[in-house]
Amino acid sequence: MINKSAQIEENKEGYREIKITVFRYNSQNKDAKPEYQTYKLVETPGMTLYIALIKIWSTMDHNLSFDFVCRAGICGSCSMVVNGKPKLACKTRTSEFEDGKITLLPLPTFKHIKDLSVDTGNWMNAMSKKMESWIHTKEVTDIAAIEKPVEPDVAQAVFELDRCIECGICLAACSTKVMKEDFVGAVGLNRVARFSIDPHDERTDEEFYELIGDDDGVFGCMSLMGCEDHCPKDLPLQTKIAYMRRKMVKV
Amino acid sequence: MSQKDSTVELLTGKGRLGKKSKIPARLDLLQSVTGLFLAIFITFHILFESSILFGKEAMYKLTKMFEGEPFIEGGEPLIITALAFVIFSMFIFHAFLAMRKFPDSYKEYQRYRAHSKLLKHDDTNLWFIQITTGFVMFFLGSIHLYMMMTEPGKIGPYASSDRIYSDWMWPMYLLLLIAVVLHSWVGIYRLIIKWGWFDGKDPRKNRKRSKLAIKTLIVIYLLLGLASLAVYMKIGYDHQDDYGSRYISESHT
């Protein structure tokens, strides 16, 4: 239960009360039934959903499960569905919600663990292997020699796509992925685009076609742009998927 | 593809050379090509049939032009049959290709709808318009195209109006108009995004521009189509006592 004296004290300072409704379900427990639980708490200045959840967990409900690591929008662990939109809890302020009502759901399309916690890691790992996410080259690296220069524009383009934090939001915002389980999603297509523009990688378009040249890959994308519009890192997913599609139809 | 090749693909998911099939790429491209062709066709078709807004004579002249006048004396409706046949074939082929993307089970449909209601995302909702109007057109588009193929001579200011008003085709045309305008323009917007046609230097801004342009065109085309349908209705209403009689051009009187 909320500490009433603390609440009154804070309310005196003019802070509003917010209601956070959380999807509660333990998929490991056969007797468990999915339900929604609402927590009332006092909003503090600059409060993020991450802070609010920590407050709920530490003062009200120690049984609530959710994931986080970095608290700075880098690790991609705290993604969840916030009032219908997949977002990073650590980058979302409670003040964004004018009516003070926030509903939190776990990300769809991933294996549900408990409450807001899902398993994105195993899926991302499998995707990385499936997309062969490493530099393919026959060149033997001589670590004593100076590296070959890369054009700054090209390096920048690769770094830009490398900013993906594998949070899973592009998949949770994708209706194609919601329907077609095997679809590799924007995260996978972005990964292939990243290696296809990297001059260190010697793979040809024919070889990339073997990775994404089907309806689980780039031809499964229906351009619904959920990924583009929800990516917390603002990756250029729309243009990079179109880029891979144009490349792959020419193979 | 030979029997042996398709058997290898059945067993391994790949062709005899151990390579993935190129068919998915071809299907994706063909869906876009046939869709673009049909969308361009329909934008002109609606403009042409709106010629009734300029009067019966304007519509008559345009109809006769499509029947081959002045090269063929009196016009040849079979030209319309041939054109309708080409469009119908393209229409069926496009429907066949686009069907691949439909939700194909209760599970997929349930997941899509529940997800889109949660997400409230504009482009995701546009796709629902796309598949709904596409489904509607399987039937309504077929009725219209079959009629144009088999009765190509019955196009004209009075013939068309009689069909719309007295033959009770107006509810079908009303629904078809809404479906085809939405489907075509939303389809063109999605092609722009899908292939990155107008990405330019600022793809995000250009996407917003494309969407605004498409929404404006939808309104314009719906108004145009509804206005011409209303005019055909009015002509049909006034002409109901002379049902079946044909329009005689002012130049012939």
Interface residues (C-beta under 8 A of the other chain):
Chain A: V81 G84 K85 L105 P108 A173 S175 V178 M179 K180 E206 Y209 E210 G213 D214 D215 F219 C221 M222 S223 L224 M225 G226 D229 H230 P236 Q238 T239 A242 Y243 R245 R246 M248 V249 V251
Chain B: K19 K20 S21 K22 P24 A25 L27 D28 L29 R100 K101 P103 E108 R111 Y112 H115 S116 L118 L119 K120 H121 D123 T124 W127 R190 I193 K194 W195 G196 D199 P203 R204 R207
